[in-house]
Amino acid sequence: MAPNPSTSGEPTVNGERTELSKPLRRVPPIPDPALHKDLRAALKKRGMADRVAGAISTIWTDPAAVLPQVDNPQRRRIPGAYLLVISGSVYTSRLVPDPLNPRNLDHVQFALAQAKGAPPATLVPAVQEGEGELAIRVESRDALIEQVDWAIETTRNRNSPQPDIAEQGIMDPPIGVATTVFYDDTDETPTTHIFVREGSSRTSHGLYNVGATADEVLFSLPRNASSMQAHIDKINSYVSKPAEDISATEKGAIRCAVTDFELIIGVVPDVAGAVDLSQAIKARVAQDHLNTKEPWTDAAKHTALAEECLLSARAAGVIPSDAEADWLGGRLTPKEAEARKIVAFGDDRAARAVHLFTTDDKQIHNAVRQPIALVLTNEPTGRKRTRVTTKTKLPLAVELIVREKRGASSDGELDRFRKVLTEALPADLQKTPWRPTKRSPEQLYQAALKEIEEVKDERPAGIELWVRAAYVLAKHNAISGPRHDVGAGGDRRRAGAVMEALADTEQGLRHLRQVIEDDRSGLPPRQVDDQGQPRKDGEGNDLPIDNDFLRTKLAPKGGQTPPPLSPDKAVHEHYKRGVLATKDALRSLEAEMRNLAGLVDDDGVPLIEREGKSHARLLMDKLQNLAAEAQDWWEKAVEAQSSSSSSLVAEGEDDEDEDDEDEDDEDEAA
């Protein structure tokens, strides 16, 4: 039987999904009417109209907790003024989502368009009517119901809060204001409602979950105690069921029935008369939606989440000591780590970080997953649930690793390090049975080589060598992503594909071992020969490993590395390239001499013939020396070929003599 999501608020784990739902609690009954009267009287004392004070007094689940705030409201700063606010817990079904929600203004159709079947929404300006009160004018109650219904549905369709309102309830308190609606139909008296001006999306989803219609939130539930109590009793009947019998829809109704709420009851402008209530509320909404803050960078987000995951892993005992956690978090230098008896190699720290955030070990996985789920990281999976997968977690491991270069490298270099390291690591690490060990690079190399020879399906040593080497190569910029700008000859493989090819050959594994050993010795990655000795250039310097070497020599596109040439064949290959280079140089010299001869003075005489005595002499001497050297080469080549031909002729004559002797022997025998 599948596990049931928790109804108590405790996090539960279902496969790759973490449940952190709001606990189920009974909806408070309607308060004593005397408490409503006390709050109503206090609001009227502030100068509010009776209908406004009455509408405000009935929305709260605990009016007594709100009453002291009326004389001492909270202050919320906006440009040019302070908003005066009271706050507390309210019944969601007594709030009305903004019928003029700015989020939907691009869907409002105007009469000028003469569109048939246009939605009922219209732009109705809200103006200050009295103390803590706005006012709008609409055609009729039916028109208001139609517009609020359209606003609720349109808002829900256009904005889906994450996490799902049905799982968490309304998390951020909506902000609203009392608004009186005047009707063009003279037979209808004005009505006052609590319109939500910030948080309409959350409120619309909340009302959908509790099953309240636009008509009910406008004219039934806020005004009729018996209707409201019946509504509360219905929701509480869900809570009374056995936990396993409560449906997801019923849980959503329970969680959304009550919400925290902030009600604006006035404004104090910096300059008297400069800002009224309507303008102040528009400014407050603009702060969240128009003058928005820059979102956190991925690096900042991943840094914060990684830190929380380390704390959780330490608390769960996954990380054995505070010192180990500090080392993984980059808060210790290598010397400080060594003093605490920690293996202080960068590749070891990187391998442990990657394993911590990618393993499917249940204890580790759950410890790392929980902090991410708590901040409700939303994965675009199409499901309105918090999903914590390797894709979610691996960037946090990478961010921990990159900390070693923070401040020592530019932002661009750090971005490259992050990107390349992520690409160079094995795919599906969570499905791979590996873990960081205490084996040396040589021991890992030997074990990985044995895994290849025995054609094993699982190759933990090879994966560990790959992870450690990927860190080193990415750190030293020795591997990079694919090239798409060099035509058919380009290599479009991702860094991970190149690393996989390296891990499949003895030569590749040898170099993965080498880069780890070099990094531990404070050296950049070096090329090595079949005996594991560093290869040298013409000046005797070590040849470095770079992206071109990895992609063209060690792991070429399309197949195995060709076997190395014998010394004799290698010399002949160099000879062929030298001959071609010499021919190219001669063609270039010929072309430049023609260009030189084409430079003439006003009389049409080439400058080299008039002013080039010394230049021509130097060129002539050099060409004569080169010609003499070429003559010497030619004579020796002719002599060598003549000797070779003579030897072949002599060998042929010897063969003929042997044939004649054989024939004589045959005659004698006959």
C-alpha positions as CSV (number, residue, x, y, z in Angstrom):
1,M,0.0,0.0,0.0
2,A,1.4,3.4,-0.9
3,P,2.3,5.7,2.0
4,N,-0.2,8.4,2.9
5,P,0.9,12.0,3.0
6,S,1.2,13.4,6.5
7,T,-1.7,15.3,7.9
8,S,0.3,16.5,10.9
9,G,2.7,18.7,9.0
10,E,5.7,16.3,9.4
11,P,7.6,15.8,6.2
12,T,7.1,12.5,4.5
13,V,9.0,10.9,1.6
14,N,7.2,9.2,-1.3
15,G,9.7,7.9,-3.8
16,E,11.4,11.0,-5.2
17,R,8.7,13.3,-3.8
18,T,8.9,15.1,-0.5
19,E,5.6,15.9,1.2
20,L,5.7,19.0,3.5
21,S,2.1,19.8,3.6
22,K,0.3,22.1,6.0
23,P,-1.2,20.1,8.9
24,L,-5.0,19.7,9.0
25,R,-6.7,21.8,11.7
26,R,-10.4,22.5,12.5
27,V,-11.8,25.8,11.3
28,P,-12.6,28.1,14.3
29,P,-16.3,28.6,14.8
30,I,-17.8,32.1,14.3
31,P,-16.8,34.3,17.2
32,D,-19.2,35.6,19.8
33,P,-21.2,38.5,18.3
34,A,-20.2,40.7,21.2
35,L,-16.6,40.6,20.0
36,H,-17.7,41.7,16.6
37,K,-19.6,44.6,18.2
38,D,-16.5,45.7,20.2
39,L,-14.3,45.7,17.2
40,R,-17.0,47.5,15.1
41,A,-17.2,50.2,17.7
42,A,-13.5,50.7,17.8
43,L,-13.3,51.1,14.1
44,K,-16.1,53.6,14.0
45,K,-14.3,55.5,16.7
46,R,-11.4,55.9,14.2
47,G,-13.9,57.6,11.9
48,M,-15.0,54.7,9.7
49,A,-18.6,54.5,8.4
50,D,-20.8,52.0,10.2
51,R,-21.2,49.7,7.1
52,V,-17.4,49.7,6.6
53,A,-16.7,48.9,10.3
54,G,-19.4,46.1,10.2
55,A,-17.9,44.5,7.1
56,I,-14.4,44.6,8.7
57,S,-15.4,43.2,12.1
58,T,-16.8,39.9,10.8
59,I,-13.9,38.6,8.8
60,W,-11.6,37.7,11.8
61,T,-11.5,34.3,13.5
62,D,-10.3,36.1,16.7
63,P,-11.6,39.7,16.8
64,A,-10.2,40.1,20.4
65,A,-6.7,39.7,19.1
66,V,-7.3,42.4,16.5
67,L,-9.0,44.9,18.7
68,P,-5.9,46.4,20.3
69,Q,-4.3,47.0,16.9
70,V,-7.1,49.5,16.0
71,D,-5.6,52.1,18.3
72,N,-2.0,51.1,17.5
73,P,-1.9,49.9,13.9
74,Q,1.2,48.6,12.2
75,R,3.0,50.9,9.8
76,R,4.1,49.8,6.3
77,R,6.4,52.2,4.4
78,I,5.6,53.0,0.8
79,P,7.0,55.9,-1.3
80,G,5.6,59.1,0.1
81,A,3.6,57.7,3.0
82,Y,2.9,55.0,5.6
83,L,0.1,52.6,5.3
84,L,-1.7,51.8,8.6
85,V,-2.4,48.1,8.9
86,I,-4.1,45.6,11.2
87,S,-3.5,41.9,10.9
88,G,-4.7,38.5,12.0
89,S,-6.4,35.3,11.0
90,V,-9.5,35.5,8.8
91,Y,-12.0,33.3,7.1
92,T,-10.9,33.0,3.5
93,S,-14.5,32.8,2.3
94,R,-15.1,36.3,3.6
95,L,-12.5,37.8,1.3
96,V,-13.1,38.9,-2.3
97,P,-10.3,38.7,-4.9
98,D,-9.7,42.0,-6.6
99,P,-12.2,42.3,-9.4
100,L,-9.8,44.8,-10.9
101,N,-6.7,42.6,-10.6
102,P,-4.0,44.3,-12.6
103,R,-2.6,40.9,-13.5
104,N,-5.6,40.5,-15.8
105,L,-5.7,44.0,-17.4
106,D,-4.1,42.7,-20.6
107,H,-7.2,40.5,-21.1
108,V,-9.8,43.3,-20.6
109,Q,-11.6,44.0,-23.9
110,F,-12.8,47.5,-24.6
111,A,-16.0,48.6,-26.3
112,L,-13.9,50.1,-29.1
113,A,-13.0,46.7,-30.3
114,Q,-16.7,45.7,-30.7
115,A,-15.8,42.1,-30.0
116,K,-18.6,39.7,-29.7
117,G,-18.7,37.4,-26.6
118,A,-16.3,39.7,-24.8
119,P,-15.7,38.9,-21.1
120,P,-17.6,41.0,-18.6
121,A,-14.4,42.6,-17.1
122,T,-14.3,46.4,-17.2
123,L,-11.8,48.9,-15.8
124,V,-13.5,50.6,-12.8
125,P,-11.3,53.1,-11.0
126,A,-11.3,52.8,-7.2
127,V,-11.3,56.1,-5.3
128,Q,-11.2,57.0,-1.6
129,E,-14.6,57.3,-0.1
130,G,-14.0,57.6,3.6
131,E,-11.6,56.7,6.4
132,G,-10.0,53.4,5.5
133,E,-12.5,52.9,2.6
134,L,-12.4,52.8,-1.2
135,A,-15.3,52.9,-3.5
136,I,-16.2,51.7,-7.0
137,R,-19.3,52.0,-9.2
138,V,-20.7,49.1,-11.3
139,E,-23.9,48.5,-13.2
140,S,-25.5,46.1,-10.9
141,R,-25.0,43.3,-8.4
142,D,-25.2,40.7,-11.2
143,A,-22.5,42.7,-13.0
144,L,-20.3,42.6,-9.9
145,I,-20.8,38.9,-9.5
146,E,-19.9,38.3,-13.1
147,Q,-16.8,40.4,-13.0
148,V,-15.5,38.8,-9.7
149,D,-16.2,35.3,-11.1
150,W,-14.3,36.2,-14.3
151,A,-11.4,37.7,-12.2
152,I,-11.2,34.5,-10.0
153,E,-11.1,32.1,-13.0
154,T,-8.8,34.2,-15.1
155,T,-6.4,34.7,-12.2
156,R,-6.3,31.0,-11.4
157,N,-5.7,30.1,-15.0
158,R,-2.8,32.6,-15.4
159,N,-1.0,32.1,-12.1
160,S,-0.4,28.8,-10.3
161,P,1.4,29.5,-7.0
162,Q,4.1,27.0,-6.0
163,P,3.9,25.1,-3.8
164,D,0.3,24.2,-4.4
165,I,-2.2,26.2,-2.3
166,A,-4.0,22.9,-1.6
167,E,-0.9,21.5,0.1
168,Q,0.3,24.5,2.0
169,G,-2.7,26.8,2.3
170,I,-2.2,30.5,1.7
171,M,1.3,31.1,2.9
172,D,2.0,34.9,2.4
173,P,-0.8,37.0,4.0
174,P,-2.9,38.8,1.4
175,I,-3.4,42.5,1.8
176,G,-6.8,44.1,1.4
177,V,-9.0,47.1,2.0
178,A,-12.6,47.7,2.6
179,T,-14.3,48.7,-0.6
180,T,-17.9,50.0,-1.0
181,V,-19.6,49.2,-4.3
182,F,-22.2,51.7,-5.6
183,Y,-24.7,50.4,-8.2
184,D,-26.1,52.3,-11.1
185,D,-29.4,50.5,-10.5
186,T,-31.0,52.9,-8.0
187,D,-33.0,50.0,-6.4
188,E,-29.8,48.4,-5.0
189,T,-28.2,49.8,-1.9
190,P,-24.4,50.1,-1.7
191,T,-22.5,47.1,-0.3
192,T,-19.1,47.0,1.4
193,H,-16.7,44.1,0.9
194,I,-13.1,43.3,1.8
195,F,-11.3,43.4,-1.5
196,V,-7.9,41.7,-1.7
197,R,-5.5,44.1,-3.5
198,E,-2.3,42.1,-3.1
199,G,-2.5,38.3,-3.1
200,S,-5.5,37.9,-5.4
201,S,-4.0,34.8,-7.0
202,R,-3.5,33.1,-3.7
203,T,-7.0,34.1,-2.5
204,S,-8.6,32.9,-5.8
205,H,-6.9,29.5,-5.5
206,G,-8.0,29.3,-1.8
207,L,-11.6,30.0,-2.6
208,Y,-11.5,27.4,-5.3
209,N,-10.3,24.8,-2.8
210,V,-12.9,25.7,-0.2
211,G,-15.6,25.6,-2.9
212,A,-16.9,29.2,-2.5
213,T,-18.4,31.0,-5.5
214,A,-18.2,34.6,-6.4
215,D,-21.9,35.1,-5.4
216,E,-21.2,33.5,-2.0
217,V,-18.1,35.5,-1.1
218,L,-19.9,38.7,-2.1
219,F,-23.4,38.4,-0.7
220,S,-23.9,35.2,1.3
221,L,-21.0,34.0,3.5
222,P,-19.8,37.5,4.9
223,R,-23.4,38.6,5.7
224,N,-25.2,35.5,6.9
225,A,-24.0,33.8,10.1
226,S,-26.0,30.6,9.6
227,S,-24.6,30.2,6.0
228,M,-21.1,30.8,7.2
229,Q,-21.4,28.4,10.1
230,A,-22.8,25.7,7.8
231,H,-19.8,26.3,5.5
232,I,-17.4,25.9,8.5
233,D,-19.2,22.8,9.7
234,K,-18.9,21.2,6.3
235,I,-15.2,21.7,6.2
236,N,-14.8,20.5,9.8
237,S,-16.7,17.3,8.9
238,Y,-13.7,16.4,6.7
239,V,-11.3,16.7,9.6
240,S,-13.5,14.3,11.6
241,K,-12.9,11.5,9.1
242,P,-10.2,8.9,9.6
243,A,-7.0,10.4,8.2
244,E,-6.7,7.8,5.4
245,D,-10.3,8.5,4.2
246,I,-9.8,12.3,3.8
247,S,-9.5,13.0,0.0
248,A,-7.0,15.4,-1.5
249,T,-9.8,17.8,-2.3
250,E,-11.1,17.8,1.3
251,K,-7.6,18.4,2.6
252,G,-7.2,21.4,0.3
253,A,-10.5,22.8,1.7
254,I,-9.3,22.4,5.3
255,R,-5.9,24.0,4.6
256,C,-7.4,27.0,2.7
257,A,-10.3,27.8,5.0
258,V,-8.4,30.2,7.1
259,T,-5.5,32.5,6.2
260,D,-3.4,35.3,7.8
261,F,-4.4,38.7,6.4
262,E,-3.4,42.3,6.5
263,L,-6.1,45.0,6.3
264,I,-5.2,48.6,5.4
265,I,-7.3,51.0,7.5
266,G,-5.6,54.3,6.7
267,V,-2.7,56.2,5.2
268,V,-0.3,58.8,6.7
269,P,1.3,60.8,3.9
270,D,4.6,62.5,4.4
271,V,3.1,65.7,3.1
272,A,-0.6,66.3,4.0
273,G,-2.9,65.7,1.1
274,A,-0.1,64.5,-1.2
275,V,-1.1,60.8,-1.2
276,D,-4.6,59.4,-0.6
277,L,-5.6,55.8,0.2
278,S,-6.2,54.8,-3.4
279,Q,-2.8,56.1,-4.5
280,A,-1.1,54.5,-1.5
281,I,-2.5,51.1,-2.3
282,K,-1.4,51.3,-5.9
283,A,2.1,52.2,-4.7
284,R,2.1,49.2,-2.4
285,V,1.0,46.8,-5.2
286,A,3.6,48.3,-7.5
287,Q,6.3,47.5,-5.0
288,D,5.7,43.7,-5.5
289,H,4.8,43.6,-9.2
290,L,6.2,46.6,-11.0
291,N,9.2,47.7,-9.0
292,T,10.3,44.2,-8.4
293,K,13.6,43.1,-6.8
294,E,16.2,41.4,-8.9
295,P,15.9,37.6,-8.4
296,W,18.7,35.8,-6.7
297,T,21.4,34.5,-8.9
298,D,21.7,30.8,-9.3
299,A,25.0,30.9,-7.5
300,A,23.5,32.7,-4.5
301,K,20.5,30.4,-4.4
302,H,22.7,27.3,-4.6
303,T,25.1,28.6,-2.0
304,A,22.3,29.2,0.5
305,L,20.7,25.8,-0.2
306,A,24.0,23.9,0.0
307,E,24.7,25.4,3.4
308,E,21.3,24.3,4.7
309,C,21.9,20.8,3.3
310,L,25.3,20.6,5.1
311,L,23.6,21.5,8.3
312,S,20.9,18.9,7.8
313,A,23.4,16.2,6.8
314,R,25.5,17.0,9.9
315,A,22.4,16.8,12.2
316,A,21.5,13.4,10.6
317,G,25.0,12.1,11.3
318,V,25.7,11.7,7.6
319,I,28.7,14.0,8.0
320,P,30.6,12.6,11.0
321,S,32.0,15.8,12.5
322,D,31.8,19.6,12.5
323,A,35.3,19.8,11.1
324,E,34.2,17.6,8.1
325,A,31.2,19.8,7.5
326,D,33.5,22.9,7.6
327,W,35.9,21.3,5.2
328,L,33.1,20.4,2.7
329,G,31.7,23.9,3.2
330,G,35.0,25.5,2.3
331,R,35.5,27.1,5.7
332,L,38.9,25.4,6.3
333,T,42.1,25.8,4.4
334,P,43.9,22.5,3.4
335,K,46.4,23.1,6.3
336,E,43.6,23.6,8.8
337,A,41.9,20.4,7.5
338,E,45.2,18.4,7.8
339,A,45.5,19.6,11.4
340,R,42.1,18.1,12.1
341,K,43.2,14.8,10.5
342,I,41.1,15.3,7.4
343,V,42.3,14.2,3.9
344,A,42.9,17.6,2.4
345,F,43.0,16.9,-1.3
346,G,40.8,19.0,-3.5
347,D,39.7,16.0,-5.5
348,D,38.7,14.1,-2.3
349,R,36.6,17.1,-1.2
350,A,35.0,17.3,-4.6
351,A,34.2,13.6,-4.8
352,R,32.6,13.6,-1.3
353,A,30.5,16.7,-2.2
354,V,29.3,15.0,-5.4
355,H,28.5,11.8,-3.7
356,L,26.6,13.6,-0.9
357,F,24.3,15.3,-3.3
358,T,23.8,12.4,-5.8
359,T,23.7,9.1,-3.9
360,D,20.4,7.2,-3.5
361,D,21.4,6.0,-0.1
362,K,18.2,6.6,1.8
363,Q,19.7,8.3,4.9
364,I,21.9,10.7,3.0
365,H,19.3,11.4,0.3
366,N,16.6,12.3,2.8
367,A,18.9,14.4,4.9
368,V,20.0,16.5,1.9
369,R,16.5,16.6,0.3
370,Q,14.6,18.0,3.3
371,P,16.1,21.5,3.3
372,I,15.6,21.9,-0.4
373,A,11.9,20.9,0.0
374,L,11.5,23.2,2.9
375,V,12.3,26.2,0.7
376,L,10.0,24.8,-1.9
377,T,12.3,24.7,-4.9
378,N,10.0,24.2,-7.8
379,E,11.0,21.8,-10.6
380,P,9.3,22.2,-14.0
381,T,7.9,18.7,-13.9
382,G,4.3,19.5,-14.7
383,R,3.3,18.4,-11.3
384,K,2.6,21.0,-8.6
385,R,4.8,19.3,-6.0
386,T,8.2,19.7,-4.6
387,R,10.5,17.3,-6.4
388,V,14.0,16.9,-5.2
389,T,16.1,15.0,-7.8
390,T,19.7,14.8,-8.8
391,K,19.1,17.7,-11.2
392,T,18.0,19.7,-8.2
393,K,20.9,18.7,-6.0
394,L,24.0,18.4,-8.2
395,P,24.3,22.2,-8.7
396,L,24.5,22.5,-4.9
397,A,27.5,20.1,-4.8
398,V,29.1,22.0,-7.7
399,E,28.6,25.3,-5.8
400,L,30.4,23.8,-2.7
401,I,33.3,22.7,-4.9
402,V,33.6,26.1,-6.6
403,R,34.0,27.8,-3.2
404,E,37.7,27.0,-3.4
405,K,38.1,29.6,-6.2
406,R,35.8,32.3,-4.9
407,G,37.7,35.6,-4.8
408,A,40.7,34.1,-6.6
409,S,38.9,33.9,-10.0
410,S,36.7,36.2,-12.0
411,D,32.9,35.6,-12.2
412,G,33.4,34.4,-15.8
413,E,36.0,31.9,-14.8
414,L,33.7,30.6,-12.0
415,D,30.8,30.3,-14.4
416,R,32.9,28.3,-16.7
417,F,34.2,26.1,-13.9
418,R,30.6,25.4,-12.8
419,K,29.3,24.6,-16.3
420,V,32.2,22.4,-17.4
421,L,32.4,20.5,-14.1
422,T,28.6,19.8,-14.3
423,E,28.9,18.6,-17.9
424,A,32.1,16.5,-17.3
425,L,30.6,14.4,-14.4
426,P,28.9,11.1,-15.2
427,A,25.2,11.1,-16.0
428,D,22.7,9.4,-13.7
429,L,25.1,9.3,-10.7
430,Q,22.2,8.5,-8.4
431,K,21.9,5.1,-10.2
432,T,25.6,4.3,-10.0
433,P,26.9,2.2,-7.1
434,W,30.0,4.2,-6.2
435,R,31.3,6.1,-3.2
436,P,34.5,8.0,-2.3
437,T,37.1,5.7,-0.9
438,K,40.6,6.1,0.6
439,R,42.3,4.4,-2.3
440,S,45.2,6.2,-3.9
441,P,45.0,7.3,-7.6
442,E,47.2,4.4,-8.5
443,Q,45.0,1.9,-6.6
444,L,41.9,3.3,-8.3
445,Y,43.6,3.1,-11.7
446,Q,44.5,-0.6,-11.2
447,A,41.0,-1.4,-10.0
448,A,39.4,0.5,-12.9
449,L,41.6,-1.3,-15.3
450,K,40.6,-4.6,-13.9
451,E,36.9,-3.7,-14.2
452,I,37.4,-3.1,-17.9
453,E,39.4,-6.3,-18.4
454,E,36.6,-8.3,-16.7
455,V,33.9,-6.4,-18.6
456,K,32.0,-5.6,-15.4
457,D,28.6,-3.9,-15.7
458,E,29.2,-1.9,-12.5
459,R,32.5,0.0,-12.3
460,P,32.7,1.9,-9.1
461,A,36.5,2.4,-9.2
462,G,36.2,3.8,-12.8
463,I,33.4,6.1,-11.7
464,E,35.4,7.4,-8.7
465,L,38.4,8.0,-10.9
466,W,36.2,9.8,-13.4
467,V,34.6,12.1,-10.8
468,R,37.9,13.0,-9.2
469,A,39.6,13.7,-12.5
470,A,36.6,15.7,-13.9
471,Y,37.1,18.1,-11.0
472,V,40.8,18.5,-11.7
473,L,40.4,19.0,-15.5
474,A,37.6,21.5,-15.1
475,K,39.5,23.4,-12.4
476,H,42.6,23.7,-14.7
477,N,40.5,24.5,-17.8
478,A,41.9,21.4,-19.4
479,I,38.5,20.2,-20.7
480,S,35.7,22.2,-22.1
481,G,32.4,21.9,-24.0
482,P,31.8,21.1,-27.6
483,R,32.7,23.2,-30.5
484,H,30.0,24.1,-33.0
485,D,31.9,26.6,-35.1
486,V,34.4,24.5,-37.0
487,G,32.2,22.8,-39.5
488,A,32.1,19.0,-40.2
489,G,35.5,18.6,-38.5
490,G,34.2,19.9,-35.2
491,D,33.6,17.8,-32.1
492,R,30.1,18.2,-30.8
493,R,30.4,15.8,-27.9
494,R,29.7,17.1,-24.4
495,A,32.6,17.0,-21.9
496,G,30.9,14.1,-20.2
497,A,31.0,12.0,-23.4
498,V,34.7,12.6,-23.7
499,M,35.3,11.7,-20.1
500,E,33.3,8.5,-20.6
501,A,35.5,7.6,-23.6
502,L,38.6,8.2,-21.5
503,A,37.3,5.9,-18.7
504,D,36.8,3.1,-21.3
505,T,40.5,2.7,-22.3
506,E,43.8,1.9,-20.5
507,Q,45.4,5.0,-21.9
508,G,42.5,7.2,-20.9
509,L,42.5,5.8,-17.3
510,R,46.2,6.3,-17.1
511,H,45.8,10.0,-17.8
512,L,42.8,10.3,-15.3
513,R,45.1,8.9,-12.7
514,Q,47.9,11.3,-13.7
515,V,45.8,14.4,-13.5
516,I,44.8,13.6,-9.9
517,E,48.4,12.9,-8.9
518,D,49.6,16.1,-10.5
519,D,46.9,18.2,-8.8
520,R,47.8,16.7,-5.4
521,S,51.5,17.7,-6.2
522,G,50.5,21.2,-7.1
523,L,51.1,20.7,-10.8
524,P,48.9,21.2,-13.8
525,P,47.7,18.0,-15.6
526,R,50.5,16.5,-17.7
527,Q,50.6,14.0,-20.6
528,V,52.3,10.7,-19.9
529,D,53.6,7.9,-22.1
530,D,52.8,4.2,-22.0
531,Q,55.2,3.8,-19.0
532,G,53.4,6.7,-17.1
533,Q,56.4,9.0,-17.6
534,P,55.7,12.7,-18.4
535,R,56.1,13.5,-22.1
536,K,58.3,16.4,-23.1
537,D,58.4,19.1,-25.7
538,G,61.5,20.1,-27.7
539,E,62.8,22.3,-24.8
540,G,62.4,19.5,-22.3
541,N,59.2,20.9,-20.7
542,D,56.3,18.8,-19.7
543,L,53.5,18.6,-22.2
544,P,50.2,19.8,-20.7
545,I,46.8,18.1,-21.1
546,D,44.3,20.3,-22.8
547,N,40.9,20.0,-24.4
548,D,42.4,19.4,-27.9
549,F,44.7,16.6,-26.6
550,L,41.8,14.9,-24.8
551,R,39.5,15.1,-27.9
552,T,41.9,14.3,-30.7
553,K,44.6,12.1,-29.1
554,L,43.2,10.3,-26.1
555,A,39.5,10.0,-27.0
556,P,39.0,11.0,-30.7
557,K,35.6,11.4,-32.2
558,G,34.3,8.2,-33.7
559,G,36.5,5.5,-32.3
560,Q,39.7,4.2,-30.7
561,T,43.0,6.1,-30.6
562,P,45.2,4.8,-33.5
563,P,48.2,2.8,-32.2
564,P,51.4,4.8,-31.9
565,L,53.8,4.8,-34.9
566,S,57.1,3.0,-34.8
567,P,60.2,5.3,-34.6
568,D,61.0,4.7,-38.3
569,K,57.4,5.5,-39.4
570,A,57.2,8.5,-37.1
571,V,60.3,10.0,-38.8
572,H,58.9,9.4,-42.2
573,E,55.7,11.2,-41.2
574,H,57.7,14.2,-40.0
575,Y,59.7,14.0,-43.3
576,K,56.5,14.2,-45.4
577,R,55.2,17.2,-43.4
578,G,58.6,18.9,-43.8
579,V,58.6,18.5,-47.6
580,L,55.1,20.0,-47.8
581,A,56.0,22.9,-45.5
582,T,59.1,23.6,-47.7
583,K,57.0,23.6,-50.8
584,D,54.5,26.0,-49.2
585,A,57.4,28.3,-48.2
586,L,58.8,28.4,-51.7
587,R,55.4,29.3,-53.1
588,S,55.1,32.1,-50.6
589,L,58.6,33.3,-51.4
590,E,57.8,33.3,-55.1
591,A,54.6,35.2,-54.6
592,E,56.3,37.8,-52.3
593,M,59.0,38.4,-54.9
594,R,56.4,39.1,-57.5
595,N,54.7,41.5,-55.2
596,L,58.1,43.2,-54.5
597,A,58.8,43.5,-58.3
598,G,55.4,45.2,-58.7
599,L,56.3,48.1,-56.5
600,V,57.3,50.9,-59.0
601,D,58.2,54.6,-58.8
602,D,56.7,57.4,-60.8
603,D,58.7,56.4,-63.9
604,G,57.4,52.8,-63.7
605,V,60.7,51.4,-62.6
606,P,60.5,48.7,-59.9
607,L,61.9,50.1,-56.6
608,I,63.9,46.9,-56.1
609,E,65.8,47.6,-59.3
610,R,66.6,51.1,-58.3
611,E,67.0,50.9,-54.5
612,G,67.4,47.2,-53.8
613,K,71.1,46.6,-54.4
614,S,71.9,45.5,-50.8
615,H,68.5,43.8,-50.4
616,A,68.8,41.9,-53.7
617,R,72.4,40.9,-52.8
618,L,71.3,39.4,-49.4
619,L,68.4,37.6,-51.1
620,M,70.7,36.3,-53.9
621,D,73.3,35.0,-51.4
622,K,70.7,33.3,-49.3
623,L,69.0,31.7,-52.3
624,Q,72.4,30.5,-53.7
625,N,73.3,28.9,-50.3
626,L,69.9,27.2,-50.3
627,A,70.3,26.1,-53.9
628,A,73.7,24.7,-53.1
629,E,72.3,22.8,-50.1
630,A,69.4,21.5,-52.3
631,Q,72.0,20.5,-55.0
632,D,73.9,18.5,-52.3
633,W,70.6,16.8,-51.2
634,W,69.8,15.9,-54.8
635,E,73.2,14.4,-55.6
636,K,73.2,12.3,-52.5
637,A,69.6,11.1,-53.2
638,V,70.6,10.1,-56.8
639,E,73.7,8.3,-55.4
640,A,71.6,6.5,-52.8
641,Q,69.0,5.5,-55.4
642,S,71.7,4.3,-57.8
643,S,73.2,2.1,-55.1
644,S,69.9,0.7,-54.3
645,S,69.2,-0.1,-57.9
646,S,72.6,-1.8,-58.3
647,S,71.9,-3.9,-55.3
648,L,68.6,-5.0,-56.7
649,V,70.2,-5.9,-60.0
650,A,72.9,-7.9,-58.3
651,E,70.3,-9.7,-56.3
652,G,68.5,-10.5,-59.5
653,E,71.6,-11.9,-61.2
654,D,72.4,-14.1,-58.2
655,D,68.9,-15.4,-58.4
656,E,69.4,-16.3,-62.1
657,D,72.7,-18.1,-61.3
658,E,71.0,-20.1,-58.6
659,D,68.2,-21.0,-61.1
660,D,70.8,-22.1,-63.7
661,E,72.6,-24.3,-61.1
662,D,69.3,-25.9,-60.2
663,E,68.6,-26.7,-63.9
664,D,72.1,-28.3,-64.2
665,D,71.5,-30.4,-61.1
666,E,68.2,-31.6,-62.6
667,D,70.0,-32.5,-65.9
668,E,72.6,-34.6,-64.1
669,A,69.9,-36.4,-62.2
670,A,68.1,-37.2,-65.4
